[in-house]
């Protein structure tokens, strides 16, 4: 009986999956998930296991891509994923998943090819010994933008639950 209830709830609401090993916006995700009554699933490697984490946590092997593989296999069309991994984002966008970076940037059909190409070019430059400065420090403005974008996305689900399909 409990399974039937979970399946019914699942049809109407997306889940939020979080690539959690280095995610700086976990608290904001928990708050918004509670407000919008959606489940947030944090996926991290065993090496980053917390003693009493808040929310639902799934721990995977410490292999480089283990969390990505778990998320890619667990998500359904219409779910939301928070990740800074552009490679993972490319896989998920193709599956009909909404993907946000912790800085509030949405990865979508319109920008993912360009972002993947930029990632490839950067890796190519690094292999040639040319190194860039790396990402900018995470700011309060980044956190605020992320919170606004995730809240907007989750609000859209509330008005369009009938259009979300698994």
C-alpha positions in Angstrom: 0.0 0.0 0.0 2.8 2.4 0.9 4.3 1.9 -2.6 1.1 3.0 -4.2 1.0 6.2 -2.2 4.7 6.9 -3.1 4.0 6.3 -6.8 1.0 8.5 -6.8 2.9 11.4 -5.2 5.8 10.8 -7.6 3.6 11.3 -10.6 2.7 14.8 -9.5 5.9 16.1 -8.2 9.5 16.1 -9.4 12.4 15.0 -7.2 15.4 17.2 -6.8 18.7 15.3 -7.1 21.8 17.0 -5.9 25.4 16.2 -6.9 26.3 16.9 -3.3 30.0 16.3 -2.8 30.9 19.9 -3.4 27.5 21.6 -3.5 27.5 25.0 -1.6 23.6 25.4 -1.7 22.4 22.3 0.2 20.6 24.3 2.9 18.7 26.4 0.3 17.7 23.3 -1.5 16.3 21.7 1.7 14.4 24.9 2.5 12.8 25.1 -1.0 12.1 21.4 -1.1 10.2 21.7 2.2 8.2 24.8 1.0 7.3 23.1 -2.3 6.8 19.7 -0.8 9.2 17.9 -3.1 11.8 15.3 -2.1 15.4 16.3 -2.3 17.9 13.5 -2.7 21.6 14.3 -2.0 24.1 12.0 -3.7 27.6 11.9 -2.4 30.6 9.6 -2.1 31.2 7.6 1.1 34.4 9.6 1.6 32.1 12.7 2.3 29.7 10.9 4.6 28.2 13.1 7.2 27.3 11.9 10.7 23.8 13.4 10.9 22.9 14.9 7.6 19.6 16.7 7.1 17.4 15.4 4.3 17.6 12.1 2.3 21.2 11.1 1.4 22.4 8.3 -0.9 26.1 7.4 -0.6 28.0 5.9 -3.5 31.5 4.6 -4.1 34.4 7.2 -4.1 35.0 6.6 -7.8 35.1 9.8 -9.8 31.8 9.3 -11.7 29.9 7.2 -9.2 27.5 10.0 -8.0 27.0 11.1 -11.7 26.1 7.5 -12.7 23.7 7.1 -9.8 21.9 10.4 -10.6 21.8 9.6 -14.4 20.2 6.2 -13.6 17.8 7.5 -10.9 16.3 10.6 -12.6 13.0 10.6 -14.5 11.8 13.1 -17.1 10.7 16.3 -15.3 13.0 15.8 -12.3 15.4 18.6 -11.2 19.2 18.1 -10.8 21.6 20.5 -9.2 25.2 20.0 -10.4 28.2 21.9 -11.6 29.2 19.0 -13.8 28.5 20.1 -17.4 29.1 16.5 -18.7 26.4 15.2 -16.4 24.2 18.1 -17.3 24.5 17.2 -21.0 23.3 13.7 -20.3 20.4 14.8 -18.2 19.1 17.6 -20.5 18.8 15.0 -23.2 16.6 12.9 -20.8 14.2 15.8 -20.2 15.6 16.7 -16.8 15.8 20.3 -15.5 19.4 21.0 -14.6 20.7 24.0 -12.5 24.2 24.8 -11.5 24.7 25.8 -7.8 25.2 29.4 -9.2 21.7 29.4 -10.7 22.6 28.8 -14.3 20.1 26.6 -16.1 21.6 24.0 -18.5 19.2 23.5 -21.4 18.8 22.5 -25.0 19.8 26.0 -26.1 23.1 26.2 -24.3 24.4 22.7 -23.5 26.2 22.2 -26.8 28.1 25.4 -26.4 29.0 24.6 -22.8 30.1 21.1 -23.6 32.3 22.5 -26.4 33.8 25.1 -24.0 34.5 22.3 -21.5 36.2 20.3 -24.3 38.3 23.3 -25.4 39.4 24.0 -21.8 40.4 20.4 -21.3 42.4 20.5 -24.5 44.2 23.7 -23.4 45.0 22.0 -20.0 46.5 19.0 -21.8 48.7 21.4 -23.7 49.9 22.9 -20.5 47.9 26.1 -20.6 46.0 26.7 -17.4 43.2 29.2 -16.7 42.4 30.8 -13.4 39.6 28.4 -12.6 36.1 29.4 -11.4 35.4 32.5 -9.5 34.8 32.3 -5.8 31.2 31.5 -4.9 29.4 34.6 -3.7 26.2 35.7 -1.9 24.9 36.8 -5.3 25.5 33.4 -6.7 23.5 31.9 -3.8 20.7 34.4 -4.2 20.5 33.7 -8.0 20.4 30.0 -7.4 17.6 30.3 -4.8 15.5 32.5 -7.1 16.0 30.2 -10.1 15.1 27.0 -8.1 12.1 28.7 -6.5 10.9 29.8 -9.9 11.3 26.3 -11.4 9.5 24.6 -8.5 6.7 27.2 -8.6 6.2 26.4 -12.3 5.7 22.7 -11.4 2.9 23.7 -9.0 1.0 25.4 -11.8 1.7 22.7 -14.4 1.6 19.4 -12.5 -0.5 17.8 -15.1 2.1 18.3 -17.8 4.9 16.6 -15.9 5.4 13.1 -17.1 7.6 10.3 -15.8 
